[in-house]
């Protein structure tokens, strides 16, 4: 079977947003991306925190060139669409956001998100006029390239201490009107919040960040009207947590008990050997 082209993957990703509910888990390197693809997930998303931590950076501390190289690597290694967690577009000014979005699309991703977090904790959220102008600039860059890439507009209020649902809804409605294909407000926790956001931008799709702490299943979120479910850096933290726990046990206790029951080298070899064979 021929490998899907970048255009094929972008069309597939756009179609996934038209109906139903799908999970888009977040790998942080090629191995985790290929394993998730092997489990049957129809699309994947990058995680800024997961990749940054794996490279020894704090979340948000990597350069534009570093993250673009990461996107390019994941897009080339997978047959399913990749959505880029493009943070704030690595720029404040709309014109610079548009230029960076063009570079992001060149990596082969099928979608990308632009958030309204300024990167400055003293004033973390862009003024709404500037935030809307940045979404419009991203939309124009995507349209100039053919319009296939899915644009997600993110309101970061809830994860930066501004738990104002009315302002969040005002913002995501403005981002939808500015051309975002999908809307995303990470940090929502209750059914009432989720359903209010879904209703506010309907029929446009909503992404929900599920860290597992809220008790919602895929079925629960589908019933609420959520179209796309991501997990952010949580899978990466699961892996890092297990590594840190085992390493601390060795360093502090001289014990290797955490190694019990882990997946074997043979199992991983068998998966990746078969996986690589499927790629040839």
C-alpha positions in Angstrom: 0.0 0.0 0.0 1.3 3.4 -1.0 2.2 5.8 1.9 -0.3 8.6 2.2 0.8 12.0 0.9 0.9 15.1 3.1 -2.3 16.2 1.3 -3.9 12.9 1.9 -3.2 13.2 5.6 -4.5 16.7 5.8 -7.8 15.7 4.1 -8.1 12.7 6.5 -7.5 15.0 9.5 -10.1 17.5 8.3 -12.7 14.7 7.7 -12.1 13.4 11.3 -13.5 16.8 12.6 -16.7 16.5 10.6 -18.6 14.1 12.9 -18.2 11.7 15.8 -15.5 11.9 18.5 -11.9 10.8 18.2 -8.9 10.6 20.5 -5.7 12.3 19.4 -2.9 11.1 21.8 0.3 13.0 22.1 3.6 11.2 21.4 6.9 12.9 22.1 9.3 11.0 19.8 9.2 8.7 16.8 9.0 5.5 18.8 6.0 6.6 20.8 4.4 8.0 17.7 4.8 4.7 15.8 3.5 2.7 18.7 0.4 4.9 19.0 -0.2 4.6 15.3 0.2 0.8 15.7 -2.6 0.8 18.3 -5.0 2.2 15.6 -5.2 5.9 16.6 -6.3 7.8 13.5 -4.3 11.0 14.2 -1.6 12.1 16.7 -0.6 15.5 18.2 2.7 16.8 19.4 3.2 17.8 23.0 5.4 20.8 23.7 6.0 19.8 27.3 6.6 16.1 26.5 9.2 16.8 23.8 10.8 19.7 25.8 11.3 17.6 28.9 12.7 14.7 26.9 15.3 17.1 25.5 16.1 18.6 28.9 14.2 21.8 28.5 11.3 23.4 30.4 8.1 23.6 28.5 8.2 26.6 26.2 12.0 26.9 26.3 12.8 25.3 22.9 13.6 27.3 19.8 11.4 27.5 16.8 14.0 25.6 14.7 14.1 22.8 17.3 10.3 22.3 17.4 10.0 22.5 13.6 12.7 19.8 13.3 10.6 17.7 15.7 7.4 18.1 13.7 9.2 17.2 10.5 10.6 14.1 12.0 7.2 12.9 13.4 5.3 13.8 10.1 7.9 11.8 8.1 7.8 8.8 10.4 4.0 8.3 10.5 1.2 7.5 8.1 -1.5 9.3 10.2 -2.1 13.1 10.4 0.0 15.0 12.9 -1.3 18.1 14.7 1.3 20.5 15.9 1.1 22.1 19.4 2.5 25.3 17.9 2.3 27.2 21.2 1.8 30.9 20.6 3.3 30.7 17.1 6.7 31.7 18.5 5.9 35.4 17.9 3.7 38.2 19.2 3.0 40.2 16.1 0.4 38.7 13.6 2.8 39.2 10.7 5.5 37.1 12.4 2.9 34.5 13.4 1.9 34.1 9.7 5.5 33.6 8.7 6.1 31.0 11.3 2.8 29.2 10.4 4.1 28.9 6.9 7.3 27.3 8.2 5.3 25.0 10.4 3.2 23.8 7.4 6.3 23.0 5.5 7.1 20.3 8.0 4.2 18.2 6.7 1.8 18.6 9.7 -1.9 18.2 9.0 -3.0 20.7 11.7 -1.6 23.3 14.1 -2.8 25.3 17.1 -2.2 28.9 18.0 -2.8 29.9 21.6 -3.4 33.2 23.3 -0.7 32.7 26.0 1.8 35.5 25.6 4.7 33.7 27.4 4.8 36.5 30.0 3.5 35.4 33.3 2.9 39.0 34.5 0.4 39.4 31.7 -0.1 35.9 30.4 -3.0 36.3 28.0 -2.9 38.6 24.9 -5.5 41.3 24.7 -8.4 39.9 22.7 -7.9 42.2 19.7 -4.3 41.1 19.3 -5.3 37.5 19.9 -7.9 37.6 17.2 -5.5 39.3 14.8 -3.0 36.5 15.3 -5.7 33.9 14.5 -6.6 35.8 11.4 -2.9 35.9 10.3 -2.6 32.2 10.8 -5.8 31.6 8.8 -4.5 33.8 6.0 -1.2 31.9 5.9 -3.0 28.5 5.7 -5.4 29.7 3.0 -2.5 31.0 1.0 -1.0 27.5 1.1 -4.2 25.9 -0.1 -6.3 25.8 3.1 -5.9 22.1 3.9 -4.3 22.4 7.3 -6.7 22.4 10.2 -6.3 25.5 12.4 -7.1 25.2 16.1 -7.6 28.4 18.2 -6.7 28.0 21.8 -7.8 30.1 24.8 -5.4 29.5 27.7 -7.3 31.3 30.4 -8.0 28.3 32.6 -4.4 27.0 32.7 -3.0 30.5 33.5 -5.2 31.4 36.5 -8.0 33.1 34.8 -11.0 30.8 35.4 -13.5 33.1 33.8 -15.8 31.0 31.6 -17.6 34.0 30.1 -14.3 35.5 28.9 -13.2 32.1 27.6 -16.4 31.7 25.6 -16.1 35.3 24.3 -12.6 34.5 23.1 -13.2 31.1 21.5 -16.2 32.6 19.7 -14.0 35.4 18.4 -11.4 32.9 17.3 -14.0 30.8 15.5 -15.2 33.9 13.7 -11.6 34.8 12.8 -11.2 31.5 11.0 -10.2 28.8 13.5 -11.5 25.4 12.3 -11.4 23.8 15.8 -11.6 25.4 19.3 -9.7 24.5 22.4 -9.8 25.8 26.0 -7.5 23.6 28.1 -8.2 23.5 31.8 -11.9 23.0 31.7 -13.0 20.5 34.4 -16.7 20.2 34.7 -19.5 18.9 32.4 -21.2 22.3 32.6 -18.0 24.1 31.4 -17.4 21.7 28.6 -21.0 21.7 27.4 -21.1 25.5 27.5 -18.0 25.8 25.3 -19.3 23.2 22.8 -22.6 25.0 22.5 -20.9 28.4 22.1 -19.0 27.5 19.0 -21.3 24.8 17.5 -21.2 23.4 14.8 -17.4 23.9 14.9 -15.6 21.1 16.7 -14.1 21.4 20.2 -10.9 19.7 21.5 -10.9 18.7 25.2 -7.7 18.1 27.1 -8.2 15.0 29.2 -5.4 14.4 31.8 -7.5 11.5 33.3 -8.1 13.5 36.5 -11.7 14.3 35.7 -13.1 10.8 35.3 -14.6 11.4 31.8 -14.5 8.6 29.3 -14.5 9.0 25.6 -18.2 8.1 25.7 -18.9 10.7 28.3 -17.2 13.4 26.3 -18.8 12.3 23.0 -22.2 12.7 24.7 -21.2 16.3 25.7 -20.5 17.1 22.1 -16.7 17.0 22.2 -15.3 16.1 18.8 -11.6 15.7 19.6 -9.8 14.5 22.8 -6.1 15.1 23.4 -4.0 14.2 26.5 -1.3 16.9 26.2 1.9 15.9 28.0 0.2 13.4 30.3 1.5 10.2 28.5 5.0 11.7 28.5 4.7 12.4 32.2 3.5 8.8 32.8 6.7 7.6 31.2 8.9 10.2 33.1 7.1 9.4 36.4 7.9 5.7 36.0 11.6 6.5 35.1 12.0 8.8 38.0 10.4 6.4 40.5 12.7 3.6 39.4 15.8 5.8 39.3 15.2 7.2 42.8 14.6 3.7 44.2 18.0 2.7 42.8 19.8 5.8 44.0 18.2 6.0 47.5 17.4 2.4 48.4 19.7 0.3 46.2 16.6 -1.6 45.1 15.5 -2.6 41.6 11.9 -3.6 42.5 10.4 -1.1 40.0 11.7 -3.2 37.2 9.2 -6.0 37.9 6.6 -6.6 35.3 7.9 -4.1 32.7 7.5 -4.8 29.0 10.3 -7.0 27.7 13.0 -6.0 25.2 11.7 -8.8 23.0 8.2 -7.5 22.9 9.4 -4.0 21.9 11.8 -5.5 19.3 9.0 -7.6 17.8 6.7 -4.6 17.5 9.3 -2.3 16.0 10.6 -5.0 13.6 7.1 -5.6 12.4 6.4 -1.9 12.3 9.5 -1.2 10.2 8.6 -4.0 7.9 5.2 -2.5 7.3 6.9 0.8 6.2 9.1 -0.8 3.6 
